[in-house]
Amino acid sequence: MRITCKLGSGNFKVVEVSPDDRLYILIKKLNICDKNTKFLFNGVTYSMGSIQTFREIGIMQDCRIIVYNQAIS
């Protein structure tokens, strides 16, 4: 599935993940060093360093997320 990530103003990146991948895979795919980075999906904020899977938080198809990182903002 494809996740469109909004990284700051006007900067988007699309990554391919599996519903059973752990959230922390986004850190590697988006080239983010800060493990405290968070993202917003469906009104809930999640940590990119989490061991939860995309399926566990309800992402099982293409979607958009907003990434929050002070270095990006």
Secondary structure, 3 states (H helix, E strand, C coil): CEEEEEECCCCEEEEECCCCCECCHHHHHCCCCCCCCEEEECCEEEECCCCCECCCCCCCCCEEEEEECCCCC
